[in-house]
Amino acid sequence: MDKKIVLTGGHAATTALAVYEELTKRTKNKKRWDVYFIGSAYAVEGLKVPTLEATIFSKIGVPFHSIITGRVQRKITFWTIPSLLKIPIGFLHAFYLLFKIKPDIIVSFGGFAAFPVVVMGWVLRIPIIIHEQTASIGRANLLSSPFASLIAVARYQSVKYFPKKNVKVVGNPVLSNVISTPPKQKIGNPPVIYITGGSRGSQPLNKVVKEILKDLLRKYKVIHHTGYFDYPKFIQIRNSLEDDLKERYIVHEIIDPFDIADIYKKSDIIISRAGANTVSEIIITKLPAILIPIPFSYKNEQTKNAQIAKEFGLARVITQDNLSKESLNNEINWVIHNWLNIKKRAINKKSPDLYAAQKLVNFIEQTRL
């Protein structure tokens, strides 16, 4: 008989996709998995900006169930009170969805949409595995941990936040096409810079990029993942460029996770926030990077993620307070000048995430259902 698994979370589309990819590889075995995803349909409270997980899982045929729930916002806005009022609705909605699906196991990747699913899964006596992607701990995973049968973490630095008897270090699952991307041996001519603020973009990073964009394009090719909010502005900028510069500039609103490996193959340098998945992909592809961690991430998780890439020998780090056109230009010039030495330092180092998806799915299959 087929087993049902619910994946849930927010900001974790690529991690969940890597687990889904590994589960589907094992469908020829005696145990087959029917996969469902429960998550938020919209990325921003009050705006109909679709989440990456809603877009991608629906696209590949995985039933996506949008959950109505609220979130704790960092800043007081018009939507703060309505969002808080939706939190109890989320628990009732999670109960309904789980009762309807009747999964054999729940795997949560954190995020506000996952917490009510975990709690109601525990109420329904469904085994629960939590995966923490960061080098710290997310707020939802911290709250969810008492309800979990097993807690899998990407980094040993996270172990201290959880009950030790339930924790396993597995690494951070990464898509197989990224894992199979061969590290570049020489820098491009001209070099290609990939700039990304993560799945939802980064307006502080985009602001500085706008100030130096023409100078960058005179020396490099740029692939720019802007996110939803800044995409129209940068499309206008691209359309206003001279033809020779326009050809050097590619703008994306969102990037399908299955397409990211092709971008890494073209790129020589990454400029990015320091999300856990981006850092994992930098380490696997061995691409030199400049990271600007989000300063207000919970328990400073992005700074800790960036430190891992720095210690691996691949990343330079700029704090957001120090981010300017001068500091970013200086770091780009430094990385270009030292590109080959950076690659040599990291080329023989092994990523801790190479077999993370397999390890996590092994634990899923070993769980007593």
N, C-alpha and C positions, 0 to 999 in steps of 0.2 A: 504494500500500500504506500502511495506517495505521502511524504511528510510535508507539512506546511510550515514555512518560516516567514516571520514578519521582520523586516528590516525597518528601523526607524531612526530619525535624527534630523539635524539641520547642519548646514555647513560641512556636510560629509558625503556629498554625492559621489566623489571619486573613490573614497575609501569603501563605501557601500558597493559601488560598481565593481571594484576589484574583488570583493567577497562574492558578489553575484557571479562574476566571471568564473571564479574557482568552483563555485557550487555547480554551475552548468557543465563544467568539464567532467564532473563526477556523476553525471546523470546516467552513464552507461553501467555504473555499479548497481548493486541490488537496491540501494536506497536512493530514491529520486526526490528532489525538493521542488515544491511549488512555492514560488517567491512572491511576496507582497511587500509593498512599501507604504508606511504611514508617515506623513510629514506635512509640513505647511505648504500651502499652494503659493503663498506670496512672501517675498523676501523682506518687504518693508511695510510696517504697520500703516494702514490707511491708503496705500498705493498698490495698484494691481501689477506689481513687478513680479513675474513668476520666479520661483526658486529654481535652481539648477536641477535639484532632485526631481521636482515635479515635471520639468521639461524632459529630462533624459530618461527617467524610468518609464514614463508613458510612451516615449518614442521607441523603446526597445521591447515593448510588449509586457512589461511588468505592471500588474495592477497597482495603480497609485491611488491611495485613499487620503484625501485632504482632511486634516483634522482642524476643527475650530477650537482654538485655544489662544490665550494671551501670553504676553511676555513681560518681563521686567525691563523697562527701558532705562538707559543711562541718563537721558535728559528728559525733563518734563516737556511734553508737547501736548497738542490738542488731543492726541490719540492715547495718552498715558492712562487715563481713567477707563475709557472703553476697553483697552487692552487688559487691564487688571481685572475688570469685571468678567472677561471671557475665560479667565483661568479655571474657575470651577466648572464651566461648561466643557472645557477640554477633558476633564476626568470622566464626565458622563459620556462624551462623544467617544473617548478611547475605549471605555467599557463596551459601548455599542459595537464599535468596529471589531474589537477582539472577539466578542461573543458571536458576531456574524461570520468572521473568518475562521475562528477556532484553530489558531496556529498551535503547532507542537512546541515551538520555541520562538523567543523574541531576541533579536540582536540589536542593541541600541548603540548608536555612535554619538550620543550626546546632543545638546541643543534643546531649546525650550519646548519644541514639539514632541520630543521623546519622553520627557519626564512623566506626563500623565499616562502614556502607553506603558511605561515600566511599572508604575504603581498599580494600574488596573490589571496588568499581566500578573503581578504578584497576588492580587486579590483573587484572580481566577486560577491561581496555582500553575501558571505557565512558566517553565524554566526560562531564565533571563541571563543573557551574556551582555556585558557592557564592554565597549572598546573605547579607550582614551587615546586620541591621536597625538596630543601635544606632549611637550616635555614637562608640563605642569598638570593641571586638572581643570576641566571645565565645570562651571557651576552646576549644570544639569547632572553631570556624572557624579559629582560630589553628593548631590541630593539623592541620586538613584542608587548609589552603591549599597545601602543596606538591603535593597530588594533583589540584588543580583546573586545568582548561583556561582558565577565566575566573572572576574574582572580581568580583561586582557588589556595590557598597556603597550604603547609603542616604544616608550623610553624607560629605562631603569630609574630615571629621576622622578617618575610619577609614582613609583611603588609606595613611597612614604605617605602618600595621601589616602591610601586604601588599607583595609584589613589584610595583613600579609598572607593569611592562610588562603585567601580567595584570589590572589593576584598571580598572573602569568605574564611575563614579558615576551611579546610575539613580534614586535616591530609594527610598522604602519603599512597596511596593504596598498599596493600600487598596481596599476593596470599593466598587463603583460606586454603591451606594445611599447610602454615607456621603459620597462625593464630590458627589453630587447633592443633599445636604441643604442647604437654603438657610440662610445665617447669620441668626440672629434679629436683628430690628431694635429690639426693646424687651423689657425684662425682664418676666417674668410677674407676675401678682398673684393669689395669692402666688408668689414665686419658687420654682422647682423645683431642688433640689440632687441631683445624681447622685453617689453615693459608691461607689467600687469599689477593691478591692485587686488587680485583675487577675483573670485566669481562675481562679486558685486561692485568691483572697482574701488578706487581710492581717489577721492577728490583732492586731498593735500598733495599726493604724488602727481596727479594730473596737472595741477596748477603749476608746479615747478617744471614739468615736462613741456608744458605750453610755452614757457619763457625761453627754453633752450632748443625747441624743436627744430627750427630752421638751421641752427648751427650743427645740431646732430646730423641732420639729413645731408648736409654738405660733405660729411665725412663717413657716415654709416648708413646702412639700411635699418629701418625701425619697424617692428611689428608691435602694435599698441593695442592692448586689451583694456578698453576704457571703462567698462561697466555701463549700466543702463543710463545713469544720470548724465554723464559727460559725452556719450556717444554722438548725439546730434551736433554738439559744438565742435568736436574734432573732425567729424565728416565735413563740416563747413570749412574748417581750417585746411583740410586736405584738398578740397575743391578749389581753394584760393591759391594753392601753391603753383609755382612754375612747373612745367611738365617734367623737367628732369628731377625735381625734388618729389613731385607727386608719385613718380614711379618707385621711389625708395621708401614710401610710407604706406603701410597696410594697417587699417583700423578695424578692430572687432568690437562689437557690443558685448557678446558673450562668446565663449569658446567651448565647443562640445568636448568633453573629456577624451573621447575617442580620437579627436583630432590633435590633441596636444603633443603627441609624440612627433608628428610631422613638423610642428613648430620648433620643438627642441632640436630636431635634425638640422634645421636651417639656422638656428641661433648660435651665437658665439658667447653672448653675455646675457644674463637675466637681471633686470631691475625689478624688484618686487617687494610687497609686504612679506611678512615672515609666517604665513600660515603653515600649519603642520604638513599639509599635503604638498605644497610647493617646495618646502625644504626637503621632504623625502625625495621628490623628483629631481631636485638639484643634485642631491648626493648620488642618486642612481645614475644620472646622465653625466655627472662630473663636469657640469657647466659652471664656470666662474660667475659669481653673482654679487650684486649689491643689494642688501636687504635694509628696508626701513620698517621696523616693527611698529605695529599699532601700539601706542603708549597706554591706552586704557583697556587693553585686553585683560580678562580675569586672571588674577594672580600673575600678571605680567608674562603670560604664556608665550606671546610672540617674541619677546626678547630672549626667552630661554630657547625657543626654537631656533632663532637666528644664531645663538651661541653654538649650537650643535653644528650648523653649517660652517661657522667660523673655525671651530676646532678641527673640523674635517679638512680644513685648508682651502675651502672653496669660496668663502664669502667675506666681503667687507660689510661693515654695519654702520649705518648712519641713523642716529636717533632722530625722531620727528622734529624735535626742538632745533636740531642742527641742519635740518634739510633746507637747502637753498639751491639756487641755480649754480652758485660757485662750488658748494660742497659736492653736489652731484656731478658736475663737470670734472672736478678734481679726481673723484673716485673712478669715473669712467676712464679718464686718461691713465690713471694708475693701473687699472685692470688691463687695459689694452696693452700697455707697456710690459706688464708682467704676466701676460696671459699664458705663455708657454711654461713659465716656472710654476704657476698655480696648477696647471694641468699635471706637471711632473710630480708635484707633491702629493696629488690625490689619486693618480692613475691606478696605483696598486692597492688602494684602500677598498675594503669591502663594505658595501652598504648593509646596515642591520635590517633593511626592509625587503631584501631580495625574496625571501620565502615567507613573508608575513601573512599573505593571504592563505597559503597552504596551512600554516600553523593555526591560524584562527579557525579555518574550516575543520581542521582535525578536532579542535576542541568542541566545535558545534556538533560534529558527528559522534563524539564520545559522550556528549551530555545524555544523561538518562532521561528519555522522553516518556 
